[in-house]
């Protein structure tokens, strides 16, 4: 990472501003929030784009996928599976490449612009009274800045559509919620674990069926654009499906598997399988325990539970729960957000200052140190909000006689 000291100072400034906004209930205007968000992201993008170091997947996976579309080739097959997602994002990459924008900038434009939209959406997610504070917090979030402007990872795109789907579901618009959820899935596959929450937010089974159909149709539509948009032979579509479904059993970056591998990356199918069982079990238990909670709290609990037990994790995964935890913070939320930002920052900035051998040495203790973050993630779960209580639910219901008299007098 180029200019590590300047980058670290910018991110620390964002962390301090976000914490102060929460502590003192700052309510900056929308214009101020957007200007701050743009300032942080453009400054860090400019630093990241001019550096000799670039993230490995940004260069070896994302760029080849965009170039494959320009050559009218399948982004999955032509990269030998280094890109293992639907072609929606490669289409956007190809557009920036075709426009002549240098990859170091153009490859990050999609994520930065999506992250700026998230600033607006998180305010809406938080609701009246909290909107200004929460959108400013996210505008300053160092973790969001790192994922979008340094790594150029796709998480902000997926989260933008996911939060939009939640807002549409809250308004009981099944079709719009389903389409946006489908777009979130088309960017990254992980939001599928939140499909039950989205369906739970809708009021009728008709709306749920519509959302389910729409949510599945959008990824299928992108898949079937491959023969036209990427020149994929129809006979090779099953091969694309096989690659899309395959997940490398690489572990050792985070949590319990980092301690089993000594903090080194390792292909361990057994650990990966055990981890998948843990993930599904924890998600099922959390969903049941928080099933009567506010859907945002349910989402936060599920995503934090995922992070606690997952066998594999990239630093960008930690952004998954950030919009929801900021929108409805818990007592330990700020500590968890700060710990995640510090841990991810060490990976994005400090570790990238070394050659391969130095990186491998420092990566070991960094990966194993993630065990210190996990207790804060557990503490940040909305333990006291397992049942949704609207503000009026605290008031006692009127007695039958009083209610009848009130009706008679109205």
N, C-alpha and C positions, 0 to 999 in steps of 0.2 A: 504494500500500500504506500503510495506516494504521500509525502508531507504528513507523517504520522502525528507529529506534535500538533500541528494546526488542525488536523481532522479531529484529534482527540479533544482539543479545546472547544471546537464547535459542538461536538456531541455532548460534552459536559455542560456546556451552556444550555443546550436543549433540555438535558435532564434536570438542571436546576430550575429552569423556567416552568417545566411541566409540573415539578413537585410544588413550586410556589403557587402555581395556578390552582392546584388542588387544595393546598393548605389554606390559602387566603380567599378562595372562591372568586378568583378573577373572572371577569366577564368581558373580555375584549370583543370588539365588533367583528363581524364576519370578514370585513376587509383586512383588519389587522391580523386575524388568524391566517388568512390566505397569504398575505405578504410574508409573514413569518415562516409559514410552511414552504413557500416558494424559495425564500432566502436560504434556509437550511439545505434544502434538497439540491438547488442549483449550485450552491457553493461546494457541497461535497461531491456532486456529480462532476464538476469541473476539475476538482482535484483527482478524482478516481480516473477520469478519462485520459488525463495527460500522463499518467504514471506508466512505467514499464511493466509493472505487475498488474495482471488482470486475473479475475477468478477463473479457475480451470474450466468449470462448466460453462461459464460465460463465453469462453473462446472455443472450447472443444465440443460443446453441445448446442448452445443457443445459436451461435453464428452459423455453423454448418446447416442447421435446420432452416434458417432463413435463406441461405444461399441455395439449398436444395430446391426450395419453392421457385426461386428465380430461374433455376435450370429446368423447371418443370419435372422435378424428381420427388419421390416420396421422402419426407423428412425423417421417417423412422427407418425405412429400409436402406436409404443411401448413407445414413450415419451409423449403420450397424447397431441400431438401438441406443445410441448415446442420447438421442431424443426419443422419449417413450411416452409421448402425450399426443393428444389430438392436434390437428394442424391449425387451430385458431390462432395461437400465438405466432407460429412461424409465418402465417400470412401477414401479420403486423410487422414482424422482423423484415420480411421481404419488401414491404412497402417502404420502410426507412432506408434499406439498402438501395432500392431502386431510385429513391430520391437523392442519392449521392451523399447522404449523411454519414460521416465516419462511424464505424461500428461502435467504437468506444462511447460515443454519445447516443447514436440511434438505438443501440441495443438496450439502453436504459430509459429511453423516452417513454416507452409503453408503461413501465413500472412506475416511473415518477409521476406521470400524468394520472395514472390510476390512483396513486397514493394521495394526490391532491384532491381528487374527487372523494376519497374516503374521509378527508377532513370534514367535508360538508355532510356526508351521510352519517358519520358517527354522532354529530350534533343532533341530527334527527332521531337517531337511535336512542340517545339519552333522554330526549323529550323536553318539554317546556320546563324552564327553571334551571336546567342543567346544560342546555344546548351550547351556550357560549363557552362555558368552562371546559366542557369535555372536548369540543372540537379544537380548542386552543391546546389542550394537553396533547392531543394526537398530532397536531401540527408541529409540536416540539419533540415528539417521541424519538429518541436516538435510535431505538431498535428499528423503527419504521424507516428512518433515514438511511441506516446502514443496508437494510435489505433491498430497498428500492434504488438507492443512488450509488452504492458501492457494489453490491453483489448483482444487482439487476435481476433478482429472482422474481418469479411470476406470482408469488403470494399476494402482493397488493392487487393484482388484476382479479384473482379469484375472490379475494375478500371484498373488493368493490361490488362485484355482482352478488356475492352472498349477502352482504349487508343490505343491498338493494332489494333482494328477494325477501329478507325479513321485514323490511318496511312495507312491501306490498302485501305480505301475508298478514301483517298487523292491521292493514286497511281492508283485509278480507278480499283481496283481488287474486284469486287462485291462478288465473291464466298468467298474469304478469309475474307473480311470484315463481311460478313454474319455469317460465322462460328465463328469468334472471338466474334461477338456481341452475338451470341447464347450462347457461353461459359460464357460471362459476365452475361447474364440472368440466366444461370444455377447456378451461384454462389449466386446471389441476384436478386430480381425481379425489383428493382428500375430503372435500365438503360432503361427499356421500354419507359420511358418518352422521351428519346433521340433518339428513332427510326426515327422520322421525320428528325432529323438533319443528321443522318447517310445516309439516303436515298437521302437527298438533296445534299450531297457531291459527289454522284456518277453522272456521266455525261450523262448516257442514261437510258431509261426506262428498257431496257433489263438487265442492270447491277443491277438496283433497284429491279426488280422482282427476280433475282437470289439471291441477298442479303436477301431479305425478306423471301424467301423460306428456305434458309440455316439458317437464324437466328431463324426461328420457328422450324426447324427440329432438331436442337441440343438439346434444352430443352425437346422436345418430346422424343428424343432418351434416354436421361437420365431418364425420367419418366418411359419409358417402359423397362428400365433395372431393375426396382424394383422387379418384380417376380423372375428374375434370380439372381440378385446381393444382394437382401435383403429378398428374400423369401416371398414377399407380395402376398397374394392370389389374383388372377384376380378379384374375386368378391368384394375385398376391395378397388380396385383402385378408384371407385367413392368416397369412404370415404376419401381417401388421397387427391383427388382433392378438396373436400369440406374444408378440413383443410388448404390446401395450399392457398385457396382463402380467408379464414377468417382472419381478422385483428382485434385484440383487440382494442376497442375504448378508449385506455388509453391516457390521456392527463395530462397536468400540469407540464411538464418538461421544457418547452421552450415558449418564446414569449407570445402571447395574452392569451393563455389558462392558463399559469402559474399564471397570474394575476387574472383570474376568479376563480381558485381553491386555491388561497393562496399559490401557490408553492408546492402543494401536488399532488401526483399521484392520479388520479381519473378515474373511468370508466364512461365516459360521451358520450353516443351515439350522442346526439344532437350536442355537440361541434365538435365531429369527423366528422359528416356529413357536418356541415357548413364548416369545414376546408377542406374537400375534394372538395367541390364546389369552395372554394377560390383557392385551388391549381390548379384545372383544368382551371379556368377562367384566373388566372395569367399566367399560362403556355401558354395558347392560345394567350393572348395579347402580351406577350414577344416574342413569336415565330413570330407573325405578324410584330411587331415593328423592330425586328432584322433579319428578313428573308433575307435581302440582305447584312448582315454582314458576316465577316469571320466566318466559322462554329465554330471555337473555341470560339470566342466572343459570338456567339449565345448560345452555350452550357453554358458558364459562366453565361450569363444573365438568362437563364432558371433555372439553379441550385440555383443561389442566390435568384431569385424570389421565388422559392420553399421554401427556408429557411426562408424567410421573413414572409410567411403566414401559414406555416404548423402548424397544431394543436398538433402534436406529433413529438418528435425528441429525439434521443439519441446523445450523444456527437460525436459518430462515424460518424453520417450523415454529419457532417461539413467537413469531408475529401472529400466528393463528388466533390466539386468544386475546391479543392486545386490544382490538377495537371493542370487544364485548366487556372486558374488564375495565376499560376506561369509561365506557358508557354507563356502567353500573358498578362502581368501585366497591371493594370490600375493605375491611379494616387494614388488611395486610397487602392490599393491591400495590401501593406505591413501593413498598419494599421488594415485592416480587418483580415488578417492572424494572426497578433499578438494578436488581441482581442479574436479571436476564440481559439488560443492556451492557452491564460491565463484562459479563461472561462472553457475550457475543462480540463485544468490542475488542477484547483480548484476542479473539480468533481472527477478526477481520483486520485489525491494525497491528497488534504486537507480533503475532506469529508470522505475519507476512514480511517481517523485516529480516528473516533468516534464510539461508540457503536450504537445500533439501534436508541435509543432515540436521541442521539446527532446528528446522521446522519439526522434524520427526521427534527430536528430543523434547522440545517444549510442548508439542501436541500431546504427549503422554500425560503430563501433569495437568494440562488444560482440560483435556477430556475427563480425567478422573475428578477434577475439581467441580465438575457439574453436579456432583452429589451434594454439594453445599447449597446449590440453588433449589433443589427439589423440595426440601422442607418448607421453603417460602412459597413455593407453588401450592403445596398442600394447604398451608395456612391461608392463602389468598382465596381459596374456594369459598363460595357463599354459604357457609355452614348454617348461618342463622336465618337464611332466606330459602329454606327448603319448601315452604308453602307460601304461595302468593297471597299477600294481604293488601288489597287496594286501600287507599286512604280512608274511604268511607266504611271499610269493614271493621274499623276500630270502634265505630259508634254502635251502641246497642240498637237492635231492631225495635220498632215501636210495638207496644202491646196491641193485640187485636182490637180491643175496644177503642183505644186511642186512635188507631189507624182508621177505623170506621167513622169515628167522629170527625176526623180530619177530612175524610172524603165527603162526608155530609155537608161540611161547612164550606167546601170549595165550590 
